[in-house]
């Protein structure tokens, strides 16, 4: 139920803001707006405010089908217009006014993202400290010299280092570097009074096409540092059969010393020989006393690979920090984050077009609904971050030069501005059909990715 509510609220807010952008600029340009609708299909609720802008009699509607909305304006191409109102029709407006009205929807979504990111920066959010777990064996992080336990102070590209607020902040920078093929420089805090040192994560070697868990496995930094402690043990699991208990602290697996929860999870994951589990001797501390146990994991399939599982929560919660900025810095960071997410989205779309990025990066309504529910369950600020991310995606998507989207109409106006005449009706019809076909293909791919991701 939480997933459904969070998804419907997200759609309602994002669509309403997008359409309000069109509506508000249309009114400011003197265009008569006939209907403002959030959703399509059967009308669930309608109202007409008594007090509106002079010359306006807009009907506000909520439709039964929530995947979209529209602002219907007075337009000679859609119906007869009285001569005395012709100056209020959309099609009679100067080019700059029409372009502003069309662009206002995506811009409203981007401004909403700035506001949401700013609100999160002002409210503050609890995130793990940027202290690193032991990197995955044979990964880029291990090759770069990371061994686990390092505290990252600053990070950046091309030598421009900026403070790292949390592990999530570092993860975002690693994502950008991997997808943009840029090396990430890390400044690591010194130990025992020694000065800080720098090292480079060679992310340019990855040529990553998907922003998925496998990308972070190749980087080698999957999670922040946690204590290698056993949490809840599931009934009839491999952990229960081995005698593990909640609160046990693992000191060694076989001959390998264990220093953090991620290292322990990786040791469990790799404790298989083909399709067979590999029994290992664990040294644990239980109530301060050493205990030796033999643990035989269960073999599970993980995206085609055989991995070990013990059926217990592994790793204590990481050290947390409250990330919060002041009014000016929080607002500026909201702008910067919106720009970074927008730029990365555009680059990924471009890479998908030329085949340098996988179409698996396209997500549809099922994935969005899933993440809406998960973010809402994590708290209000996480839900705001989710809304900001989707708002950026909606704004950027609508600016794509597809005929059925706002960006397509802006391309028409660009042609009109360059040639002095509008696109002909014949070409308009051809372009609209092509745009609908391409959009249906994109939606089909996104839905297929959703089903594969959630049920495959």
PyMOL commands that set and color helices and strands:
alter all, ss='L'
color gray80, all
select helices_A, chain A and resi 2-28+83-88+90-92+95-123+140-143+167-180+203-205+213-219+238-242+261-269+327-354+359-361+365-378+380-398+406-419+425-455
alter helices_A, ss='H'
color red, helices_A
select strands_A, chain A and resi 33-47+59-73+125-128+152-157+160-163+184-188+197-201+230-233+249-253+256-257+272-273+276-277+280-286+289-295+298-302+305-309+312-314+320-323
alter strands_A, ss='S'
color yellow, strands_A
deselect
rebuild
show_as cartoon
